[in-house]
Amino acid sequence: MHQVSTKRQTAERPVHPFVADLRSTADSAALKALTFSRLRTGACKVHCSSCRLREVCLPVGLTREQLQDVDDGLVTSLRKVPKGAALFHAGTCFDAVFAVWTGSFKTIVTSNQGNVQITGFQMCGDLIGLGGIDTGRHEVAAVALEDSQVCVIPYAGLEILTRKVPALQKHFHRLMSREISTNHQTMLQLGGMHAEERIATFLLDLFDRLRVRGFSSSSMLLRMSREEIGSLLGLKLETVSRVLSKLHTTGVVSVNQRHIEITDMNALHQVLEGGAVRNDI
């Protein structure tokens, strides 16, 4: 299989939880221990004005004065969510939205028959819990794909602050509109795309989200399993594995377990136009 030059990537890009961990195991473990030892649930207040994620999160584009209003008017704390634990469950009371600070999540719904459907994957800077605004209860469950931390944003305080800072209100509405648009895009994928096209769309979207956050736009370590990807895209586990293997064999991507690198970006885009062979998929 194609080997990735980890030294070059480390020099060019910062490390992100979705991106391949290019440090030694010892360094990675030490960093995780240091990060989590500094935090206690609900004990650490977050200042948006000094957060590295503010340009992809809720306070994007605010002036210094507006950011100060956010710092003063919004009591935001960090909460740790271990891998596999739920940030909230479907049907529980909605009183806050959550911004992913580190790590990643999946949102899921469960039918009356017990069937589980993944509705999305969230990474740093993404908001979780917006669906609970309407009914006052969360409509999905949010589960950590790895040890993660979220900023807890009380919704009552957010409502007051958005009235005071119109720019914040405008961006918050834009985020809600984007979530609706994303849901529509997912429906389009499920209804009108072949398996290869669904996988290509998923990878391109994921890499684009990483690029916007300043991380590698061509190499990542998937935190979700192939089965979970299939649940989101309406594909069987075997189909997801088969498509990834075919993309690897044809040189479009390099796949090594959960590590994926795009080796031919143009070819991956061409998959969306029916350029890849779909025989036996």
C-alpha positions as CSV (number, residue, x, y, z in Angstrom):
1,M,0.0,0.0,0.0
2,H,1.0,3.6,-0.5
3,Q,3.0,4.9,2.4
4,V,2.4,8.5,3.7
5,S,5.3,10.8,4.5
6,T,4.4,11.5,8.1
7,K,7.4,13.8,8.6
8,R,6.4,16.2,5.9
9,Q,2.7,16.3,7.1
10,T,3.8,17.0,10.6
11,A,5.8,20.0,9.5
12,E,3.0,21.4,7.3
13,R,-0.1,20.9,9.3
14,P,-1.2,20.9,13.0
15,V,-2.6,17.7,14.4
16,H,-6.4,17.4,14.6
17,P,-8.4,14.5,16.2
18,F,-9.7,13.4,12.7
19,V,-6.2,13.6,11.2
20,A,-3.7,10.8,11.5
21,D,-1.8,11.0,14.8
22,L,1.7,11.7,13.5
23,R,3.4,11.9,16.9
24,S,4.8,9.0,18.9
25,T,2.4,7.1,21.1
26,A,4.1,8.3,24.2
27,D,3.9,12.0,23.2
28,S,0.2,11.5,22.3
29,A,-0.6,9.9,25.6
30,A,1.2,12.5,27.5
31,L,-0.5,15.3,25.7
32,K,-4.0,13.8,26.3
33,A,-3.2,13.3,30.0
34,L,-2.0,16.9,30.3
35,T,-5.1,18.3,28.5
36,F,-7.7,16.3,30.5
37,S,-5.9,16.8,33.9
38,R,-6.4,20.6,33.6
39,L,-10.2,20.3,33.2
40,R,-13.0,19.4,35.6
41,T,-16.5,19.1,34.4
42,G,-18.2,22.5,34.4
43,A,-15.2,24.1,36.2
44,C,-13.4,25.8,33.3
45,K,-15.0,28.9,31.7
46,V,-14.3,29.4,28.0
47,H,-13.5,32.8,26.6
48,C,-14.6,33.0,22.9
49,S,-12.3,36.0,22.3
50,S,-9.2,33.8,22.8
51,C,-10.5,30.5,21.4
52,R,-8.6,29.2,18.4
53,L,-11.9,27.9,16.9
54,R,-13.9,31.2,17.0
55,E,-13.6,31.7,13.2
56,V,-15.4,28.4,12.5
57,C,-17.7,28.4,15.5
58,L,-20.6,30.5,16.9
59,P,-18.8,33.9,17.3
60,V,-17.3,34.0,13.8
61,G,-16.7,37.4,12.3
62,L,-17.5,39.4,15.5
63,T,-15.6,42.5,16.4
64,R,-13.4,42.8,19.4
65,E,-16.1,44.7,21.3
66,Q,-18.8,42.1,20.3
67,L,-16.5,39.3,21.4
68,Q,-16.1,41.0,24.8
69,D,-19.9,41.1,25.1
70,V,-19.9,37.4,24.4
71,D,-17.3,36.8,27.1
72,D,-19.1,38.9,29.6
73,G,-22.7,37.8,28.8
74,L,-22.4,34.1,28.1
75,V,-21.5,31.7,30.8
76,T,-19.8,28.9,28.9
77,S,-18.0,25.9,30.5
78,L,-16.2,22.9,29.2
79,R,-17.5,19.4,29.6
80,K,-15.6,16.2,29.1
81,V,-17.3,13.4,27.3
82,P,-15.4,10.1,27.2
83,K,-15.3,7.9,24.1
84,G,-18.6,6.0,23.7
85,A,-20.5,8.2,26.2
86,A,-23.6,10.2,25.4
87,L,-23.5,14.0,25.6
88,F,-27.3,13.8,25.6
89,H,-30.0,11.3,24.7
90,A,-33.0,11.6,22.5
91,G,-36.0,12.9,24.4
92,T,-34.0,14.5,27.2
93,C,-34.7,18.2,28.1
94,F,-33.1,20.8,25.9
95,D,-31.5,23.7,27.8
96,A,-28.2,24.2,26.0
97,V,-26.4,23.9,22.7
98,F,-22.9,22.5,22.6
99,A,-19.8,23.5,20.5
100,V,-17.3,20.8,19.9
101,W,-14.0,22.0,21.3
102,T,-11.9,18.8,20.9
103,G,-12.7,15.4,19.6
104,S,-15.7,14.3,17.5
105,F,-19.3,13.0,17.8
106,K,-22.0,11.2,16.0
107,T,-25.7,12.0,16.2
108,I,-28.1,9.1,16.1
109,V,-31.8,8.3,16.1
110,T,-33.4,5.1,17.2
111,S,-36.7,3.8,15.8
112,N,-39.4,2.2,17.8
113,Q,-38.2,-1.1,16.5
114,G,-34.7,-0.4,17.9
115,N,-33.0,0.3,14.6
116,V,-30.2,2.9,14.9
117,Q,-29.6,5.5,12.2
118,I,-26.6,7.9,12.2
119,T,-27.7,11.4,11.1
120,G,-24.3,13.1,11.1
121,F,-20.7,13.4,12.3
122,Q,-19.5,16.6,14.1
123,M,-15.9,17.8,14.6
124,C,-14.3,20.8,16.4
125,G,-16.2,24.1,15.9
126,D,-19.5,22.3,15.1
127,L,-22.7,23.0,17.1
128,I,-24.7,20.1,18.5
129,G,-28.2,20.2,19.8
130,L,-29.9,22.7,17.6
131,G,-32.7,20.3,16.9
132,G,-34.0,20.7,20.4
133,I,-34.9,24.3,20.1
134,D,-38.4,23.7,18.6
135,T,-39.8,21.2,21.1
136,G,-37.6,21.7,24.1
137,R,-36.3,18.2,23.9
138,H,-33.4,16.7,22.0
139,E,-34.5,14.8,18.9
140,V,-31.3,12.8,18.5
141,A,-28.6,11.4,20.8
142,A,-25.0,12.6,20.6
143,V,-22.3,10.1,21.3
144,A,-18.5,10.8,21.4
145,L,-16.4,9.0,18.8
146,E,-13.3,9.6,21.0
147,D,-12.5,11.4,24.2
148,S,-13.9,14.8,23.6
149,Q,-14.7,18.2,25.1
150,V,-17.6,20.5,24.4
151,C,-18.4,24.1,25.3
152,V,-21.7,24.2,27.1
153,I,-23.7,27.2,25.9
154,P,-26.9,27.7,28.0
155,Y,-29.7,28.5,25.5
156,A,-31.4,31.1,27.7
157,G,-28.3,33.1,27.9
158,L,-27.7,32.7,24.2
159,E,-31.2,34.1,23.4
160,I,-30.5,37.2,25.5
161,L,-27.1,37.8,24.0
162,T,-28.2,37.4,20.4
163,R,-30.7,40.2,21.0
164,K,-27.9,42.4,22.2
165,V,-25.4,41.4,19.4
166,P,-27.3,41.3,16.1
167,A,-24.3,39.9,14.3
168,L,-24.3,36.9,16.6
169,Q,-28.0,36.4,16.0
170,K,-27.5,36.5,12.3
171,H,-24.7,33.9,12.3
172,F,-26.7,31.7,14.7
173,H,-29.6,31.7,12.2
174,R,-27.2,31.0,9.4
175,L,-25.9,27.9,11.4
176,M,-29.5,26.6,11.8
177,S,-30.2,27.2,8.1
178,R,-27.0,25.3,7.2
179,E,-28.1,22.3,9.3
180,I,-31.4,22.2,7.4
181,S,-29.4,22.4,4.1
182,T,-27.1,19.6,5.2
183,N,-30.1,17.4,6.0
184,H,-31.5,18.1,2.5
185,Q,-28.1,17.2,1.0
186,T,-28.1,13.9,2.9
187,M,-31.5,13.1,1.5
188,L,-30.2,13.8,-2.0
189,Q,-27.3,11.4,-1.5
190,L,-29.6,8.7,-0.3
191,G,-32.1,9.2,-3.1
192,G,-30.2,9.8,-6.2
193,M,-26.5,8.7,-5.9
194,H,-24.7,5.4,-6.5
195,A,-22.5,3.9,-3.8
196,E,-19.3,5.4,-5.1
197,E,-20.8,8.8,-5.5
198,R,-22.0,8.7,-1.9
199,I,-18.6,7.7,-0.6
200,A,-16.9,10.4,-2.7
201,T,-19.3,13.1,-1.5
202,F,-18.7,12.0,2.1
203,L,-14.9,12.1,1.8
204,L,-14.8,15.4,0.0
205,D,-17.1,17.0,2.5
206,L,-15.1,15.7,5.4
207,F,-11.8,16.9,4.0
208,D,-13.3,20.3,3.1
209,R,-14.4,20.8,6.7
210,L,-10.9,19.9,7.9
211,R,-9.4,22.4,5.4
212,V,-11.6,25.2,6.6
213,R,-10.3,24.5,10.1
214,G,-6.7,24.8,9.0
215,F,-5.8,21.1,8.9
216,S,-4.8,18.7,6.2
217,S,-7.2,18.6,3.3
218,S,-5.8,15.3,2.0
219,S,-5.0,13.0,4.9
220,M,-7.0,11.9,7.9
221,L,-7.6,9.2,10.5
222,L,-11.3,8.3,10.5
223,R,-12.8,8.2,13.9
224,M,-15.9,6.6,12.7
225,S,-16.1,2.9,11.5
226,R,-17.1,1.8,8.0
227,E,-20.3,0.5,9.5
228,E,-21.1,4.0,10.9
229,I,-20.3,5.6,7.5
230,G,-22.7,3.1,5.9
231,S,-25.4,4.0,8.4
232,L,-25.1,7.7,7.5
233,L,-25.1,7.0,3.7
234,G,-27.6,4.2,3.6
235,L,-25.1,1.6,2.6
236,K,-24.2,-1.8,3.9
237,L,-20.8,-2.3,5.6
238,E,-19.7,-4.6,2.8
239,T,-20.5,-2.0,0.2
240,V,-18.5,0.8,2.0
241,S,-15.5,-1.5,2.3
242,R,-15.8,-2.6,-1.3
243,V,-16.0,1.0,-2.6
244,L,-13.0,2.1,-0.5
245,S,-11.0,-0.9,-1.7
246,K,-11.8,-0.1,-5.3
247,L,-10.9,3.6,-4.9
248,H,-7.6,2.4,-3.3
249,T,-6.9,0.0,-6.1
250,T,-7.5,2.6,-8.8
251,G,-5.2,5.1,-7.1
252,V,-7.9,7.6,-6.2
253,V,-7.2,7.3,-2.4
254,S,-4.8,5.4,-0.2
255,V,-6.5,3.4,2.5
256,N,-4.6,1.8,5.4
257,Q,-7.2,0.6,8.0
258,R,-8.8,3.9,9.2
259,H,-6.1,6.2,7.7
260,I,-7.2,7.7,4.4
261,E,-5.2,9.9,2.0
262,I,-6.5,11.4,-1.2
263,T,-3.9,10.7,-3.8
264,D,-5.9,12.0,-6.9
265,M,-8.3,14.8,-6.0
266,N,-9.4,15.3,-9.6
267,A,-10.3,11.7,-9.9
268,L,-12.3,11.8,-6.7
269,H,-14.3,14.7,-8.0
270,Q,-14.8,12.8,-11.3
271,V,-16.5,10.0,-9.3
272,L,-19.3,12.4,-8.6
273,E,-19.8,12.7,-12.4
274,G,-19.9,8.9,-12.9
275,G,-16.3,8.8,-13.9
276,A,-15.4,5.7,-11.8
277,V,-16.4,2.2,-12.7
278,R,-19.2,0.9,-10.6
279,N,-19.2,-2.7,-11.7
280,D,-20.1,-5.2,-8.9
281,I,-20.8,-2.5,-6.4
